[in-house]
């Protein structure tokens, strides 16, 4: 038996797989985000531990015999979070999360003192870990002076599970301390932030063994002494869950944030368009990724301000979208990454008039997110002028997952806006927790990733509707002019 544990932003999820890799059961527990100031986003790392205990206790109550035979545990989690721990392995402050934008000034500083862009293949962005440490050094020097280790969210959980300091290369890619092409920490970049390798966890591939489950935890759930695999950052782990492990495949995630993900056989940076170039969660593979920070979260925001629910809002739309909305929406409620790299970008409705209805606003939000994903797709397939090479295999189709993918209207909008086929998996969970469990299977059995991380069966294909494609091409052209007219270009 195998466990996959995913530490998300809004909750922890655990999947239990049997010896034939079939889903036996799952459990989850919610998490809360605190926002002490505008653009700040934090969580207490020990809340992740409490949530895992809650979910594991639930699994034990339902599947005690199955848990007893667990031999491997895989971890996935939200990336970029700065978990700072002291010599007692206790957090020194709340974790600064991936969608925290406080460190924009520190990004400018880091770009001037070391070649982060050239060494990592990624722009220095506020969401990444290194600028957060610079902010802590300048604003909380007493905390910075006590740092023993800098961990990522899933790796704090690993420490609790095993007592070992470790991370996998896909998650480490989002710190801005990793030489992504060489798959190793960069001493130059660590020194630039007044840190060293001694502050960093050991590096592992996602399918490697990083430690053993602590005896006291094994005893709590009557488990054997299971190994804990390296696992992966949430998107790389999700790719393993969907079998997106080779060029020509890809997926689109409609979660809190939105992601367009494509595997590559080499590190292929495109900093001109704020693309992420990261290691994949297993050896000798990399991936490119475009990220928009507020995807399904944009609908959640609209539901909150209109005092309704997302389900109620979506149900006001016609079952089939026949025309583009007259209203445009910028989904930059938390700033934006690809392609703008602008923590100060903000959301906006444009084109409101007296006849604008609440339904128009709902559709505009969906279209704005679809256009942001179109920006991401364009960025990861764009030719890098410096290298004059194609960055990623052009995607004509992609799997689509995440909470937002349950809306047929939204899928029609995205397929037409991006002008690609969307592959909807058969009912099941193909997310990060599944990918983490699959990496644990590889770690235990030694089997190659390609024999474990298989693609799901497709329940339906959403083809772009020609009449919508034409309309959305025109709408997208308008959308592309709004950001430059409101904000200065931030990508650098």
Phi and psi in degrees as a GROMACS rama.xvg file:
@    title "Ramachandran Plot"
@    xaxis  label "Phi"
@    yaxis  label "Psi"
@TYPE xy
-139.407  147.536  UNK-2
-115.747  140.442  UNK-3
-119.595  121.542  UNK-4
-114.233  123.041  UNK-5
-116.912  122.608  UNK-6
-97.8879  94.2846  UNK-7
-86.9286  -176.521  UNK-8
-78.8471  -39.6515  UNK-9
-100.052  -6.38427  UNK-10
-179.918  164.618  UNK-11
-101.876  138.21  UNK-12
-130.255  137.429  UNK-13
-128.335  130.078  UNK-14
-111.653  142.74  UNK-15
-114.914  118.411  UNK-16
-109.794  147.08  UNK-17
-89.8913  -174.121  UNK-18
-63.4779  -24.2863  UNK-19
-95.1984  12.6974  UNK-20
72.6612  19.1316  UNK-21
-90.8608  147.663  UNK-22
-70.8374  125.771  UNK-23
-96.7374  -45.287  UNK-24
-169.609  171.869  UNK-25
-148.931  161.147  UNK-26
-151.904  155.206  UNK-27
-146.628  164.489  UNK-28
-148.893  141.587  UNK-29
-78.4274  158.579  UNK-30
-130.181  153.372  UNK-31
-115.708  145.421  UNK-32
-105.26  135.538  UNK-33
-105.426  144.75  UNK-34
-129.688  81.0199  UNK-35
-61.4991  -29.9837  UNK-36
-141.939  166.624  UNK-37
-58.9064  132.264  UNK-38
77.2446  -0.564753  UNK-39
-89.5885  150.639  UNK-40
-153.383  117.646  UNK-41
-138.78  157.187  UNK-42
-141.314  152.194  UNK-43
-82.1996  118.4  UNK-44
-54.9077  -32.3917  UNK-45
-70.965  -16.7041  UNK-46
-66.0376  -32.4099  UNK-47
-64.2163  -43.0454  UNK-48
-62.68  -45.9777  UNK-49
-60.5068  -40.205  UNK-50
-67.0089  -39.0612  UNK-51
-65.5813  -42.3517  UNK-52
-59.3162  -43.7603  UNK-53
-60.4367  -46.8934  UNK-54
-68.9427  -39.9908  UNK-55
-66.4178  -38.7847  UNK-56
-60.7616  -38.8048  UNK-57
-64.566  -45.4038  UNK-58
-60.9727  -39.7745  UNK-59
-64.1735  -39.4081  UNK-60
-63.4789  -33.1411  UNK-61
-92.9027  -32.3794  UNK-62
-134.51  56.2967  UNK-63
-61.6983  -40.8022  UNK-64
-67.6015  -40.3195  UNK-65
-67.7712  -40.536  UNK-66
-63.0822  -31.7206  UNK-67
-62.0579  -23.4294  UNK-68
-105.514  13.5713  UNK-69
-65.5773  128.374  UNK-70
-117.283  -9.70651  UNK-71
-147.959  140.864  UNK-72
-128.463  130.656  UNK-73
-114.662  148.977  UNK-74
-120.348  140.405  UNK-75
-137.357  164.781  UNK-76
-174.21  166.012  UNK-77
-55.3485  138.256  UNK-78
-90.5322  168.984  UNK-79
75.525  -15.0791  UNK-80
-61.9216  139.2  UNK-81
-97.9709  103.004  UNK-82
-102.296  110.376  UNK-83
-103.863  119.361  UNK-84
-120.678  149.233  UNK-85
-90.4548  -171.793  UNK-86
-65.8815  -19.0087  UNK-87
-89.6022  7.2083  UNK-88
65.5494  19.7095  UNK-89
-99.7866  144.548  UNK-90
-61.9907  137.43  UNK-91
-85.5667  -18.5689  UNK-92
-165.329  168.128  UNK-93
-59.0398  151.793  UNK-94
-70.0082  132.072  UNK-95
-86.7966  119.041  UNK-96
-84.6471  173.166  UNK-97
-60.356  -32.0835  UNK-98
-100.743  23.283  UNK-99
-88.1611  132.135  UNK-100
-113.277  17.863  UNK-101
-71.1221  -18.3468  UNK-102
-100.508  28.0283  UNK-103
-62.5184  -40.5163  UNK-104
-62.1957  -38.6903  UNK-105
-69.0066  -28.6933  UNK-106
-61.65  -44.2196  UNK-107
-61.3838  -41.6813  UNK-108
-62.7247  -47.2996  UNK-109
-63.9398  -37.9947  UNK-110
-62.7879  -25.184  UNK-111
-88.9794  -19.9869  UNK-112
-104.257  -11.5718  UNK-113
-158.905  159.591  UNK-114
-86.3922  64.4089  UNK-115
-59.3002  -43.3411  UNK-116
-62.9043  -44.6613  UNK-117
-71.1964  -37.843  UNK-118
-79.2248  -41.294  UNK-119
-90.2059  -22.5491  UNK-120
77.6631  17.5574  UNK-121
-138.092  149.56  UNK-122
-69.2246  154.548  UNK-123
-81.4429  111.962  UNK-124
-122.19  150.478  UNK-125
-58.7078  -27.3038  UNK-126
-69.8017  -23.1468  UNK-127
-75.9114  167.993  UNK-128
-76.8838  -43.6703  UNK-129
-56.3536  -46.0196  UNK-130
-61.441  -30.9512  UNK-131
-63.1611  -39.9629  UNK-132
-67.4804  -36.6003  UNK-133
-61.8912  -41.1299  UNK-134
-63.4204  -44.3697  UNK-135
-61.5198  -43.1609  UNK-136
-59.3475  -39.3835  UNK-137
-84.6529  -26.4388  UNK-138
-111.229  -21.4032  UNK-139
-135.616  62.2053  UNK-140
-60.1929  -29.7654  UNK-141
-67.2152  -32.2466  UNK-142
-71.4522  -47.0386  UNK-143
-57.7802  -39.4479  UNK-144
-66.9661  -19.0982  UNK-145
-99.0095  2.38667  UNK-146
-66.2667  125.151  UNK-147
-98.5083  -45.4332  UNK-148
-140.953  148.246  UNK-149
-108.481  117.618  UNK-150
-119.4  158.719  UNK-151
-93.1514  161.655  UNK-152
-51.1751  -50.6173  UNK-153
-66.5774  -24.6651  UNK-154
-82.6782  -21.1077  UNK-155
-67.4314  -39.722  UNK-156
-63.9091  -39.833  UNK-157
-58.4229  -43.5745  UNK-158
-59.152  -43.4674  UNK-159
-65.6031  -38.3652  UNK-160
-72.0675  -37.9002  UNK-161
-123.629  -20.94  UNK-162
81.7234  10.2665  UNK-163
-114.259  149.913  UNK-164
-96.4767  113.097  UNK-165
-156.669  155.422  UNK-166
-147.055  163.368  UNK-167
-100.097  165.23  UNK-168
-70.8925  -29.94  UNK-169
-67.3568  -42.2708  UNK-170
-70.7752  -41.0835  UNK-171
-61.751  -26.8551  UNK-172
-60.4151  -26.1233  UNK-173
-89.6981  9.97539  UNK-174
-89.5523  -24.4452  UNK-175
74.2485  18.0397  UNK-176
-113.115  -1.01986  UNK-177
-100.313  132.342  UNK-178
-77.5791  99.4458  UNK-179
-63.1192  -40.6991  UNK-180
-65.1748  -37.7539  UNK-181
-91.2736  -9.05783  UNK-182
57.2447  49.6041  UNK-183
-153.305  154.318  UNK-184
-60.4631  145.939  UNK-185
-99.5497  113.937  UNK-186
-62.7112  -34.754  UNK-187
-60.0001  -46.2092  UNK-188
-75.5376  -34.1309  UNK-189
-63.5798  -44.1227  UNK-190
-62.064  -35.4404  UNK-191
-63.4298  -24.0065  UNK-192
-108.172  19.788  UNK-193
58.9106  38.7728  UNK-194
-127.481  176.797  UNK-195
-146.804  176.421  UNK-196
-59.5498  -26.6221  UNK-197
-64.2102  -22.8346  UNK-198
-86.0204  -10.0728  UNK-199
-101.134  149.936  UNK-200
-73.0137  161.131  UNK-201
-65.8599  148.536  UNK-202
-94.8128  135.604  UNK-203
-135.955  151.823  UNK-204
-71.6067  157.003  UNK-205
-64.4608  -24.1886  UNK-206
-100.591  19.5196  UNK-207
-98.9034  156.801  UNK-208
-83.1633  127.914  UNK-209
-110.406  -11.9032  UNK-210
168.557  -179.074  UNK-211
-115.386  147.309  UNK-212
-61.4156  133.83  UNK-213
-56.6957  139.897  UNK-214
-56.1945  -38.7149  UNK-215
-67.4662  -31.8126  UNK-216
-76.2099  -40.0085  UNK-217
-58.9215  -39.5158  UNK-218
-66.4987  -38.7664  UNK-219
-58.4155  -40.2872  UNK-220
-109.435  16.7412  UNK-221
53.5287  43.4511  UNK-222
-101.422  160.195  UNK-223
-74.8648  175.632  UNK-224
-80.9689  84.7789  UNK-225
-76.3265  150.306  UNK-226
-82.8629  157.299  UNK-227
-117.573  121.119  UNK-228
-84.2876  166.188  UNK-229
-59.1816  -43.6985  UNK-230
77.2295  -149.174  UNK-231
-166.146  160.414  UNK-232
-58.7242  158.266  UNK-233
-55.4083  -41.8471  UNK-234
-76.1792  -39.3888  UNK-235
-64.3932  -38.8158  UNK-236
-66.8314  -40.2176  UNK-237
-60.7058  -38.4261  UNK-238
-61.6087  -39.8765  UNK-239
-64.9656  -36.3146  UNK-240
-64.8572  -27.8658  UNK-241
-103.038  2.69301  UNK-242
71.6474  22.879  UNK-243
-89.5424  81.1011  UNK-244
-127.943  9.16165  UNK-245
-144.236  153.265  UNK-246
-56.4843  147.517  UNK-247
96.8437  -15.3269  UNK-248
-103.359  162.45  UNK-249
-169.653  167.888  UNK-250
-145.511  157.215  UNK-251
-118.93  128.601  UNK-252
-109.802  128.821  UNK-253
-112.501  66.2697  UNK-254
-102.174  -151.725  UNK-255
-49.9234  -49.0575  UNK-256
-102.502  172.514  UNK-257
-118.093  141.458  UNK-258
-135.794  139.518  UNK-259
-118.425  120.466  UNK-260
-124.231  132.426  UNK-261
-142.307  123.965  UNK-262
-70.7252  152.523  UNK-263
-140.251  159.284  UNK-264
-91.0576  -6.80811  UNK-265
-141.423  164.692  UNK-266
-69.3868  126.053  UNK-267
-129.829  79.8721  UNK-268
-69.8584  147.962  UNK-269
-145.253  72.8671  UNK-270
-69.3645  -18.763  UNK-271
-61.946  -28.2687  UNK-272
-114.913  19.0733  UNK-273
56.4478  38.3727  UNK-274
-82.9642  144.63  UNK-275
-87.4856  129.782  UNK-276
-117.921  107.871  UNK-277
-126.812  161.106  UNK-278
-68.5342  145.129  UNK-279
-77.6639  178.141  UNK-280
-87.8589  14.9985  UNK-281
-149.862  164.057  UNK-282
-61.7888  148.389  UNK-283
65.8762  21.7986  UNK-284
-136.755  149.631  UNK-285
-129.821  -178.163  UNK-286
-155.35  155.489  UNK-287
-108.44  152.667  UNK-288
-152.96  131.416  UNK-289
-104.119  138.804  UNK-290
-131.173  129.054  UNK-291
-112.357  131.55  UNK-292
-78.1285  -21.219  UNK-293
-129.716  90.8723  UNK-294
-98.5924  -95.5291  UNK-295
-60.5414  -24.9897  UNK-296
-64.5106  -24.741  UNK-297
-66.2181  -40.9287  UNK-298
-67.0224  -38.9015  UNK-299
-61.2561  -40.6933  UNK-300
-60.7035  -46.8877  UNK-301
-62.9358  -38.3837  UNK-302
-62.628  -40.6423  UNK-303
-65.096  -46.0212  UNK-304
-74.4348  -20.3335  UNK-305
-101.126  6.17041  UNK-306
54.447  48.3687  UNK-307
-139.177  -166.603  UNK-308
-114.999  157.54  UNK-309
-59.8752  -42.9122  UNK-310
-59.8419  -44.8673  UNK-311
-62.2332  -42.7129  UNK-312
-61.9803  -48.2016  UNK-313
-63.124  -35.1342  UNK-314
-69.2033  -13.6709  UNK-315
-78.1497  -15.6546  UNK-316
-79.0537  153.363  UNK-317
-63.5778  151.884  UNK-318
-64.5835  -27.9891  UNK-319
-124.097  123.227  UNK-320
-79.1661  121.853  UNK-321
-104.648  -22.1499  UNK-322
-146.86  156.792  UNK-323
-73.6992  150.194  UNK-324
-70.324  151.09  UNK-325
-77.0777  -14.7748  UNK-326
-100.236  140.489  UNK-327
-106.743  147.407  UNK-328
-133.366  128.334  UNK-329
-91.839  120.422  UNK-330
-89.8596  38.1275  UNK-331
-97.8929  50.6459  UNK-332
-71.3429  -19.7477  UNK-333
-121.258  29.161  UNK-334
79.6939  -167.307  UNK-335
-151.35  148.02  UNK-336
-98.6488  -92.3367  UNK-337
-79.1791  128.644  UNK-338
-101.205  7.0929  UNK-339
-93.952  -28.0636  UNK-340
48.5335  61.4398  UNK-341
-137.43  103.007  UNK-342
-68.0824  -18.9838  UNK-343
-95.9807  -1.13587  UNK-344
-62.1535  145.596  UNK-345
-134.077  159.914  UNK-346
-72.7904  159.092  UNK-347
-162.663  142.779  UNK-348
-97.5839  133.985  UNK-349
-129.081  135.233  UNK-350
94.5444  17.7954  UNK-351
-66.9339  144.16  UNK-352
-143.341  175.83  UNK-353
-62.9797  -27.2506  UNK-354
-88.6454  -0.927899  UNK-355
-61.3648  130.801  UNK-356
-107.571  169.129  UNK-357
-62.546  -33.6299  UNK-358
-63.3888  -37.6182  UNK-359
-61.549  -39.2766  UNK-360
-66.4997  -41.6998  UNK-361
-60.7402  -48.0012  UNK-362
-64.5325  -38.4589  UNK-363
-62.4992  -39.1255  UNK-364
-63.5197  -45.9281  UNK-365
-59.6219  -42.7386  UNK-366
-67.9398  -38.7149  UNK-367
-60.7935  -41.9871  UNK-368
-65.0497  -41.5377  UNK-369
-61.0687  -39.3633  UNK-370
-70.1493  -35.8052  UNK-371
-63.6381  -38.6225  UNK-372
-66.8199  -34.6067  UNK-373
-63.4204  -40.2048  UNK-374
-56.5143  -44.1756  UNK-375
-64.0596  -44.2901  UNK-376
-61.4056  -43.8013  UNK-377
-61.6221  -39.3166  UNK-378
-68.6772  -39.4475  UNK-379
-80.2422  -10.992  UNK-380
-110.008  4.59476  UNK-381
-78.2635  146.726  UNK-382
-75.9258  129.48  UNK-383
-78.9748  116.667  UNK-384
-61.6911  -30.372  UNK-385
-72.191  -37.8651  UNK-386
-96.5191  -20.7573  UNK-387
54.171  43.4352  UNK-388
-131.888  154.997  UNK-389
-75.6827  128.571  UNK-390
-75.5989  -37.3487  UNK-391
-152.708  154.786  UNK-392
-58.4858  128.405  UNK-393
-64.5454  133.685  UNK-394
-94.1144  120.218  UNK-395
-96.8171  -14.7657  UNK-396
-152.702  158.973  UNK-397
-158.096  144.712  UNK-398
-65.4136  150.35  UNK-399
-128.321  128.713  UNK-400
-139.073  177.237  UNK-401
100.863  164.146  UNK-402
-57.8846  -36.0887  UNK-403
-67.7517  -18.269  UNK-404
-74.4776  -4.03612  UNK-405
-77.4594  -11.3713  UNK-406
-91.849  114.993  UNK-407
-64.6597  -35.0608  UNK-408
-63.8301  -42.211  UNK-409
-66.8612  -37.6829  UNK-410
-64.1052  -40.6107  UNK-411
-61.507  -41.9269  UNK-412
-64.1847  -46.096  UNK-413
-66.9464  -43.8491  UNK-414
-58.5842  -42.3903  UNK-415
-72.4885  -40.8507  UNK-416
-65.1177  -42.325  UNK-417
-87.3945  -15.4144  UNK-418
56.6544  46.9769  UNK-419
-136.443  160.668  UNK-420
-76.9522  135.578  UNK-421
-103.366  127.901  UNK-422
-99.2553  115.008  UNK-423
-96.0386  117.794  UNK-424
-66.1508  155.692  UNK-425
-57.0261  158.235  UNK-426
-54.8537  129.695  UNK-427
159.434  173.006  UNK-428
-103.118  112.099  UNK-429
-117.027  30.9423  UNK-430
-91.3914  -159.368  UNK-431
-64.545  -36.4606  UNK-432
-62.9447  -39.3755  UNK-433
-64.7672  -44.7532  UNK-434
-60.1076  -39.5803  UNK-435
-63.1033  -42.9399  UNK-436
-62.9616  -39.2794  UNK-437
-65.2226  -37.9129  UNK-438
-65.3349  -34.0395  UNK-439
-66.0691  -38.4954  UNK-440
-60.4021  -44.8634  UNK-441
-61.0827  -40.2778  UNK-442
-65.081  -39.1169  UNK-443
-75.1864  -45.5308  UNK-444
-90.7699  -21.5258  UNK-445
77.1649  6.54284  UNK-446
-69.7797  151.631  UNK-447
-68.9728  148.012  UNK-448
-57.3761  -33.6597  UNK-449
-69.1222  -22.6265  UNK-450
-87.3865  -12.7109  UNK-451
-105.614  -44.7091  UNK-452
-89.4728  76.398  UNK-453
-89.4284  153.738  UNK-454
-78.3362  145.74  UNK-455
-72.9673  158.994  UNK-456
-69.2541  146.41  UNK-457
-94.3371  124.091  UNK-458
-81.851  -33.4987  UNK-459
-161.16  157.118  UNK-460
-115.491  127.257  UNK-461
-95.6996  106.657  UNK-462
-87.3621  145.262  UNK-463
-62.0136  132.54  UNK-464
-83.7762  120.888  UNK-465
-52.3125  -40.1369  UNK-466
-66.7036  -34.481  UNK-467
-75.9011  -36.2774  UNK-468
-55.4252  -47.1027  UNK-469
-63.5306  -43.3112  UNK-470
-65.0999  -41.8849  UNK-471
-74.3463  -24.2949  UNK-472
-62.1625  -42.1332  UNK-473
-68.9272  -42.0809  UNK-474
-65.5068  -37.6922  UNK-475
-65.7084  -36.5081  UNK-476
-61.292  -41.2219  UNK-477
-66.6928  -44.5356  UNK-478
-55.1201  -40.9673  UNK-479
-68.2173  -15.7609  UNK-480
-91.6546  -15.0733  UNK-481
-72.0088  -47.3339  UNK-482
-58.6059  -50.3596  UNK-483
-60.2072  -29.2129  UNK-484
-77.3428  -21.911  UNK-485
-101.456  -31.3078  UNK-486
-134.469  152.293  UNK-487
-75.9949  149.326  UNK-488
-65.2598  131.304  UNK-489
-100.809  -25.6209  UNK-490
-55.6732  132.599  UNK-491
